[in-house]
Amino acid sequence: MDLKTIGNFILLTVPFFFLTIWAIVDCLQKDFGSIGKKAVWGIIAAIPFIGAPIYFLFGFRKGKKMDL
């Protein structure tokens, strides 16, 4: 592999990594009405590359922020 290929790989994967971490943390901070729904959204958010966009499109507004 050359340096340009490695750079392109990093530029494509790092944003998805941080988006996935953000989705998982957001899911953990919300109440979805039941632990089962929260687990399902957490699993969806953890799927590499496609999970976070699905979570932010469909699950982001379903949960309510829990009061700490």
Contact map, one row per residue, 1 for C-alpha under 8 A:
11101100000000000000000000000000000000000000000000000000000000000000
11111100000000000000000000000000000000000000000000000000000000000000
11111110000000000000000000000000000000000000000000000000000000000000
01111111000000000000000000000000000000000000000000000000000000000000
11111111100000000000000000000000000000000000000000000000000000000000
11111111110000000000000000000000000000000000000000000000000000000000
00111111111000000000000000000000000000000000000000000000000000000000
00011111111100000000000000000000000000000000000000000000000000000000
00001111111110000000000000000000000000000000000000000000000000000000
00000111111111000000000000000000000000000000000000000000000000000000
00000011111111100000000000000000000000000000000000000000000000000000
00000001111111110000000000000000000000000000000000000000000000000000
00000000111111111000000000000000000000000000000000000000000000000000
00000000011111111100000000000000000000000000000000000000000000000000
00000000001111111110000000000000000000000000000000000000000000000000
00000000000111111111000000000000000000000000000110010000000000000000
00000000000011111111100000000000000000000000000110000000000000000000
00000000000001111111110000000000000000000000000000000000000000000000
00000000000000111111111000000000000000000000000000010000000000000000
00000000000000011111111100000000000000000000111110110000000000000000
00000000000000001111111110000000000000000000010000000000000000000000
00000000000000000111111111000000000000000000000000000000000000000000
00000000000000000011111111100000000000000000110000010011000000000000
00000000000000000001111111110000000000000100110000000000000000000000
00000000000000000000111111111000000000000000000000000000000000000000
00000000000000000000011111111100000000000000000000000000000000000000
00000000000000000000001111111100000001001100100000000000000100100000
00000000000000000000000111111100000001000100000000000000000000000000
00000000000000000000000011111110000000000000000000000000000000001100
00000000000000000000000001111111000001000000000000000000000000111100
00000000000000000000000000001111110001000000000000000000000000111100
00000000000000000000000000000111111011000000000000000000000001110000
00000000000000000000000000000011111011000000000000000000000000100000
00000000000000000000000000000011111111000000000000000000000000000000
00000000000000000000000000000001111111100000000000000000000000000000
00000000000000000000000000000000011111110000000000000000000000000000
00000000000000000000000000000001111111111000000000000000000000000000
00000000000000000000000000110111111111111100000000000000000000000000
00000000000000000000000000000000001111111110000000000000000000000000
00000000000000000000000000000000000111111111000000000000000000000000
00000000000000000000000000100000000011111111100000000010001000000000
00000000000000000000000100110000000001111111110000000000000000000000
00000000000000000000000000000000000000111111111000000000000000000000
00000000000000000000000000000000000000011111111000110110000000000000
00000000000000000001001100100000000000001111111000111110000000000000
00000000000000000001101100000000000000000111111100110000000000000000
00000000000000000001000000000000000000000011111111110000000000000000
00000000000000011001000000000000000000000000011111110000000000000000
00000000000000011001000000000000000000000000001111111000000000000000
00000000000000000000000000000000000000000000001111111100000000000000
00000000000000000001000000000000000000000001111111111110000000000000
00000000000000010011001000000000000000000001111111111111000000000000
00000000000000000000000000000000000000000000100011111111100000000000
00000000000000000000000000000000000000000001100001111111111000000000
00000000000000000000001000000000000000001001100000111111111100000000
00000000000000000000001000000000000000000000000000011111111110000000
00000000000000000000000000000000000000000000000000001111111100000000
00000000000000000000000000000000000000000000000000000111111111000000
00000000000000000000000000000000000000001000000000000111111111100000
00000000000000000000000000100000000000000000000000000011111111100000
00000000000000000000000000000000000000000000000000000001011111110000
00000000000000000000000000000001000000000000000000000000011111110000
00000000000000000000000000100111100000000000000000000000001111111000
00000000000000000000000000000111000000000000000000000000000011111100
00000000000000000000000000001110000000000000000000000000000000111110
00000000000000000000000000001110000000000000000000000000000000011111
00000000000000000000000000000000000000000000000000000000000000001111
00000000000000000000000000000000000000000000000000000000000000000111
